[in-house]
Structures are given as C-alpha cells and as structure tokens.
Amino acid sequence: MTQSIVITGANRGIGLSFCQLYASRGARVFAACRKSSPKLNDLNATVIEGVDIGNPAGVDVLKRAMTGQGIDLLINNAGILRNEVLGDIDYKSIATQFHVNAMGPLRVSEALLPNMNTSAKIALITSRMGSVADNTSGGRYGYRMSKCALNIAGVSLAHDLKHKGIAVGLFHPGLVGTEMIGGHGDIGPDEAAERLAKCIEALNLSNTGSFWHSNGEELPW
C-alpha cells in the first residue's frame, strides 16, 4: 500500500531531502512550501505552494489542498532561525519564531487531524537547542524558546492522540549544513533525512512523545 506523506518546508534543505527520499521509495509525497524550487518541481511529488505555517491563512491553504486525502505521516519540518543579542533583543523576531517554529507545527497538526489514517505518525523536526538541560552556551533566545515550546506541544499532542493510535515524535536532525546556518554543519541534509527517516520508522505508541537525536540518542528535556 502506497504511503501518503505530507512534508512542510519542502522546497529546500532537509525538507527537500525528505521529499527526494520518500519519493524515491514510491511514497505519495505532498510537498508544502511557501514557494517551490526547481529541484522540488523535478520530483514526483504534489507541490502545494503558499503554505506559510506562521500564518493561519497559509495553513488553511494546506488544509484545503488536502481535502479528502488520507495521511500516513506528517513531517512538520518548516522552521526559521534568527539571532538575538542580550541588551538589544528584537522581540518581534522572537514572536515571529514562535509563530513559525512552535505555533505553526501545532496549527498544521490540528488542521490535518481529520486526514490522519489509522496508525499514522506525526514527526516534529525540533532542535536540541530547545533542551533546557542541554543549554550550556546561552543566546539564540527566540530559537531556543520557540523550540522548547514546540517540544512541550509535541508531548501534549502525544498524550492527546495516543488513544487515536497516532504516535508523535520529536527529532533533532543534528548540525546540518543548510542555508539556515550558512551551509556549515557536521552532516548534509540528505544524510540527516535518511537518519531521521530511520527514527520515524522506529516511532510507535510505546515511545510516543520522546525526544531523539537523529543518531539514535535520546535527548534530555
């Protein structure tokens, strides 16, 4: 049976690599993004443009496009990274990151719940920078705070959806060399997508709501 997968932030970086990976495996891929890219257009995927997850209207675009479509896996991948300096913090920047990184995946998950098939999964691509225990360097206020908020939202989703048979996983991809961090990283987006896909395969109702590094290490809160 063909797997049906929705991926946000699909036009580049890890999102694009997810699309390439799952399309190569024969899955039916719904690639959601604000604006498509040539590499995404070259794939055997259904591209849904105009999906700005930081905006309710953008999420509505995705919801309407998925009308009548079942979903086996939702990968909430879209996110943004900004930097704030203590003493001159841009609070609008922090608010924007909350809208995109924390509220966006929650909006998408809630909007698409009616589409979720039996034993479906929701993957939240978060960051270990949202871990309180792992914060040993400070800074990055908006990103850390928004990812921490995403983590707690993911745990709540896991509890609320367990009785429906839907498992929710929170996954840190590693330090990935994407445009978001200027191309510098320990691994590339293709490797990150492959590692994350293995983690998603291992996700089930017994480990729902847990927080994992793509290398298989369980992360502290």
Summary of the structure (lengths in Angstrom):
residues: 221
radius of gyration: 16.2
end to end distance: 36.4
largest distance: 55.2
contacts: 744
relative contact order: 0.14
helix: 43%
strand: 19%
